[in-house]
Amino acid sequence: MDRVLDNGHDRFDEQYDVVVIGGGPGGSTVATLVAEKGRRVLVIERAKFPRFHIGESLMPESYWVFERLGMLPKLRDSEFVKKYSVQFITATGRESAPFFFEDRDSRECSQTWQVPRDRFDLMMLDNARERGATVWEEANVTDVILEPAEADDLPAARGVVVRRKGESTPVRVAAKVVVDATGTSTLLAKKLGIRRSDPKLRKASIFSHYKNCRREEGKHGGATLVLSTKENDGWFWYIPLDDDVTSVGVVGDIDRLVTNRQGTPEQILEEEIKNCPGLQGRMDGAERFAPVHVTSDFSYRASRCAGEGWVLVGDAFGFLDPMYSSGVFLALKSGELAADAISEAFETQDFSATRLGKWGETVSHGMTMIRKLVYAFYTKEFSFGRFVKTYPQYKNTIIDLLVGDVFRPEVGEVFEPMKAMAPIPEAIPLDAPKMQMQNAE
C-alpha cells in the first residue's frame, strides 16, 4: 500500500491530526486530552522510557490536572513519597517553621507526591497510550516542516521529519498542529529564534541521589527542604523519594559553580555539601549511589507560545529556576490549556496563532508570580520567615504561591510589600502575532 500523501506542495509518509514532540509530562498531557477528543495523536519521543530525569518534586495544584487525566488512582496506588510541606533553612542552619499546605485547604488536593521521574514519566506516557495516543519511542525529530504563514510574522508548521531507530529512511509526518514538548532542548523556539534567557538568573545545578539521609518524623518527613549555603551564595534542594533515596542538588551562579570552578562535578558537589550548615546531621553517613549530573543556564522563556499550526508547552515554552519545584506543574498546566485550545481549533477549523495561543497570558502570569518569588529568594537580605513575621496577613498568600495557586490576579498583591525587602522584577509580556497587531490598529 502506498503511504505517500500529498499535502499541497509537500509530500508526506504519514498523516496525523496532532504531532507531539516529546513524551514528558507536558507532551503526555496534551496527547492524553486531545486523543480523548477522538483526534489522531502521535507522540514522538527520542528516548526509551523509563529514563532518568530531574525535577522530582510536585506542586499540590498539579492535583487538578491529574484528576482530569485520570492519573489520581495510579498516584494513590504508587510507592511515591507523599509531600505535605516545604521548609526553608538559612545560611546559619536556622530552620523556618514548615509551610504545611493543608493550612490553606484541608482537602486531599493539598497533598502531592515526590516522584522518581523515570517511573512517573512512564506512567504519564502509558496513560496517553491508554487514552488513544500513538507513541513512537527512540524516534528523533530532525526537523519541523515550516512554510510562510497566512497572517503571522512567524512561519506556520505543517509537519515533522522523523528518524526512527533501526530505519535508514526518515519519515515525513504531516499534522494540523505540531506541539513542541522537547523540554529544555526547546527545538522550535531555537529554530524560530524566540527563546529569551533571563540574564539575572544565570544559574547552574549539580545533583545526584543518596541513601541513608536523615528524614523528619511524621507528615513533614516527605517535605521538600530548601537550604542555603554558608555564604548565602547558593542553595540546596533535599527531596525524599521512596526506597530510602534522597535527591540532593546545589544551585548557584554558573560562574561560581561551573565556569570558574576547579575540580570534577563529584568533587564540587561534595565541597558544596560540606559548605551547607543545614545539611550537617542530615547527610552524616549518606552514600551517593548514582552519577552526578550538571545542568546550567536554565531560566528562559519564549516570546511566543504558539503560531499557525504550532504550540510550545512545558519547558519548551519556558523554564524557571527550580527553587519552587514548578517545572512539572507548569508543564502539566500548559499542556492542559494547550490541549483545550487545540481541540477548539479542530472544532472551528481555525489553527491560527491567536486560537492556539489563547492560553499564553494565563500561563505567563503564573510564571511571572513564581519568577518574582525566585528573585526575592535570591536577595541575600530577604527571608520568608522575616517577611511573614512582618506581614502575617500574607502567610496564606505565600502558601498559595508555594502550592502553585498562581493564576489568580490577587495573589500578586503580596509583591507590593515584598518590594521593601527585595527587588521584584516586572512581568515580561508575550509578543503578539502580526495578525493581532493589525487587528488592533
N, C-alpha and C positions, 0 to 999 in steps of 0.2 A: 504493500500500500504506500502510495506517495504521500509523505507527510508535509511536503513543502507547501506553505501557504503564501498567497500573495496579499500583501497589506499595503496598498498604494504602490510606492516605488521601491519598497523594501520586500525582501523575501525571507520568510521565517520557517523554522522547522517545527515549532510548537506554538500553540496559542492558549493563553490563559487570560482570565479577567484581570487578575492581580498577581504580580510577582513581588515577593518579599525577599529582599537580600539580607540574610542573617536570621538565625534561629534562636537568638537570645530572648529575654523576657519581652522586649518591645516588639520584635518581629513575631513571636509566638502569639502575643495578644492580638495584634492586627489580624493575623491569619485565622485565629480561632473565631473572632467575632464576624469577620467578613464571610468566612466559609459557612458559618451558621445561617447566613442570609441566602445561601444557595449559590454563591459565586464560586467559580473555579479559581482556586488559590494555589499558587506554587511557592513554597519556601525553599530557598537555595542557601545552604549552609556549607561553608568551606571545611569545617571540622567534622569529625565523627564524635557524636555525643556518646557517653559523657566525656567532658573535657574540663580542665582546670580553668577557673575564672575567679577574679577577685570581686569584692562587693557583696559581702555575705550578710550584712545587717539590713533588715527591712524596716520601713516606717509603718506604723499602725494603720494609716489611712489607705495602705495598699489593700486592706480588707475588702473594700467595696468593689474593687476591680476583680479580686479573687472570687468574690461572690458571683459576679456576673459571668466569669469564665468557667464556673463550676469547679474551681480548684479547692475550695474550703474543705470538703470532706477528705481530700488527699493530704492536705496540710495537717489536718487534725489527726489523721492516722499515721503521720510520719514520726520519725525519731528526732526531728529537729527541736533544738532548744527553744523554749518559749521566752519571749522578750517582753518584759513588763515595764522597763525603766531605762533611763540613761543617767549617767553621773559624770561630773567634771572634776578633775583633780589638778590642783595648781602646781606651779613650778617648785613649791616647797613641799609638796606632798599633801597639802591640806585638801580634804575632800568636801565637796559641796553636799548638801542634802540631796538624795536621789530624787529625780523628777519621775514620779510614777504616773504613767499615762492614764490610769483609772481615776486619778484625782479630778479629771475633767469629764469623764464618762465611764460609768461602771459596767457598760456592756462588753461583750466579747470583742468588739471592734477595737478596744483599747489594748489588746494583747496582739503581739505579732511573733515572728519567728526569726531565729538566726540560722541561715541556710548555707550549707556547703553547696556552692554554685554548680558543681558538676552534677549532683543529683537533682537539685532544684530546677536547673535549666532543662534537664532531660524530662522531668515531669511536665514542664510547661510545653515543650515541643511535642511530647507524646499526646498531651491534651489537644493540641492543634490538629494532630493526625486524627484523633478520635472524633473531632468535630467536623472533619471533612477536608482538611487541607492536605495537599500532596507535598511531600518533603523529599528533597534531594540533598543528602549529606555528602561530604567530600566532593563538593562541586564548587568551583570558583568562578565568580562573575568577573570576567576580564574587561568588560566594557558595558556602559549603559548607552543604548542607541538613542541619540538625540536628533532633533530637527528644529528649525525655527518655529516658534510658537505663533499662533494667530494674533494674539493681543497681549504679549508679555515681553519684557526685555530679556528674560532668560529663556533658554530653549525648552521645548517640550520633550518628554520621554515617550518612546514608542516600544521599548523592549530592552532586552539584555543579551549579551553574548556570554555563554557559559561553557567552561571546560570541565567535564566530569571525569573523575578518577577512572582510569582504565580505558578511556575513549580518546582516540587520536584527533578526532574532528570536533571543533567547537559546535555548540548548539545555539542557534538564534531563537530566542523565545519572545514572542510578541505579547504585549499586555496593554490594557487600557490605563492601568495605574502601576507604576513601579514604586515600591516602598523601600527606602534605604534604611535598614536597621543594622548597619555594619558596625555599630559601636564607635569606638574611638578611631577606627580606620577612616570614618567619615568619607566614604567613597565618593558620593555625589557632591557633597559640599566642597570637597577639594577640587573635583573636576570643574565645578562651576565657579570656583573662586569666591565662595561666600562664607567661608569659615573665618571667624574673628576670635583671636585669643584675648584673654584678659591679662594685660601686662602686669597688673599688681598681684596676680595670683600665679606667678610662675613657680610652681612647686614640683617637688619630686617625692616619691614614696618608695620605701624599701621594706619588704614584708616577707613573712613566712608563717608556718604553722608549728605549734609547740604542743607537747604533752606535759602533764604534771604541773600545770599552772594552778594557782590558788583561785578559788571562786568564793563568792559570798554565800551565806546560807539563805534558804528560803527563796521568795519570789525575786529578790534582787540578784540572785545568782545567775540569771540569764541576761543581765544588763550589758549594754554597750558602755564601756568606760572610755573617756577622752582624757588623756593625761598629758600635761605639759612637760616639756623637757626642763632641765635645771636652769638654763639661761633664758627660758621662755622664747626660744628661737625655733621651736618645732613642737610637735605633739605626737602622741601615740594613739592608735586605736587598740582596743583589747576586747575581742569578741569571742565569747564562749560558744563552741559548737558541740555537737554530740560526739560520743566516743572519746571523751576527755581531750578533745582537740581545742586549742585556743588560737585564733588568728591574731597575730601581733604585727603591727606595722608602724613605721615612723613616717611623718610627713614634715617637710621643711623646704626652705628656699632651695631651688635647683642648684644654685651656685655652691651653697654650703654643703649639701648632701652629695652632689654628683660632680659638678664641673671642676670645683677647686678642692676636691677631697681625695686624699691618698688612701689606698687600700682597696681590698675586694669588697663587693656588696656584703658578704658574710661578715667581714671584719667591721665594716661601718655599722651594720645593724647591731652587732654585739656592743660596740662602743656606745651607741645611742641608748641601748637598753640600760647600760650602767650609768648613763647620764640623765636618767629619768627617776627622780625620787619616788614617784608614785608606783613604780614597778618593783621597787625593792620590797621583798617579802612576798610579792605575788609571783615572782619568777625564780625564787630560790629553788634550785634543783630541777628547773624546767629543762626539757630536752627538745631541741629542734630536730624534726624528722622529715622535713620537706625542703625542697630547693628554696633559695632566696630569690625573690623577684624584684625588679626595679621598673617603675613607670615614671614618666616625667612630663612636665609642661601640660597639665591636664585640665585647665579651666578655659573653656571656649564656648561659643555659641554661633550658629549660623545666622546670617542676617535675614534669611527667609526660611520658613518651614515647609513650603510647598510651591510648586509651579504647575504648569499644564501637564497633567499626566504623571506627576511625581510628588512624593511626600517624604519628609525626614522624620524619624521618630527616635526616641531614646537618646543615647549618646551620639548618634549620627546628627541630631539636631543641636544638642548642647550637653556639656558635662561640667558639673560644678565640683569644686573641692570636696573630697569625701567626708568632710567634717561631720555632717549630719546624716550620713547614710542615705542620701536622697537619690542615688543613681537608679536603683531598681524601681523605686516608686515613680520617678519621673518617666522612666521607660514604660511602665505599665499604664500610667495615666495618659501620656501622649499617644501610646498605642491604642488605647480605648477610644479617645476622642478622634484620632485619625481614622479609625475603623468606621465610626459613625459618619464622618464626612465622606468617606469612600462609598459607603452604602447609599448615602443621599445622592452622590454623584451618579451612581448607576440608575437610581430611580428617576433622576431628572435628565440623564444623559448630558450632564454638564461636568466636564473634567478640568475646568479652569483652575487657575491658582487661587482665585477667590473662594470657590466652592471647597476645594481640597484643603485649603489652609485656614478655614474659618475658626479653627480651634487654637490657632497660634498665639493670639493675645492672651488667652486664658492660661496656657502653659507658661508663656513668657512671664506673666505676672507672678505665678508660683515660683518660678526660678529666681525672679528678682527678690522675692521675700527671703529665700534661702541664701542668696548671694549677699544680701545685706547682713544677715546673721553671721555669715562667714567672715565678712570684713570686720565685724565687731569682735569676733573671737581672736582675730589676728592682731588686734590692737593690744599691746603689752599691758597697758594700764587698765584694761577692761576685764571684768569678771561677771559672770551671770549671778553669782551669789550676791555681790555688792549691788548689782542693778536691781535684783528682786527685793533686796533689803531696802533700797532707796525708793523703789516704786512697786510696793507689794500688790497694787491693783493690777499689775501686768503679769503676775505669775502665771495665770491661766493662759494668757496670750502666748507666753514663751512656750508653754506646754503644747498649745495649739501648733506652733511652728515646728516643734520637735517631733510631733506625731505626723506632720505632713498636711495639716489643715491650712494650706497656704493660698487657696484660691479665692477666699473671701476678701473683698477690699478692706474690711475693717481691721483685719489682722495687721495691716501696715501701719496702724496708728501707733504701735509700740515703738516705731523707729524715731518718732519725733523726740521723746525724752531721751532715747538712746544716743541721739546726736551729741548730747552734752558729754558723753563718755567715750565716743568712738566716731571716726569718720565713716559716715554711711553713704555709699555710692548712689547716684541717681540711676533710674531704670534706663536700659538701652532699648529703644524702640525697634520693632521689626521694620524692615524695608517693605514698602508697598509695591505690588506688581505694577507694571506700566499701565495696564488696563485700569486699575483702581485710581491711579493718578489722573488719567484722562477723564474719568467719570467725575472726579472731584472738581475739575476745572469748569 
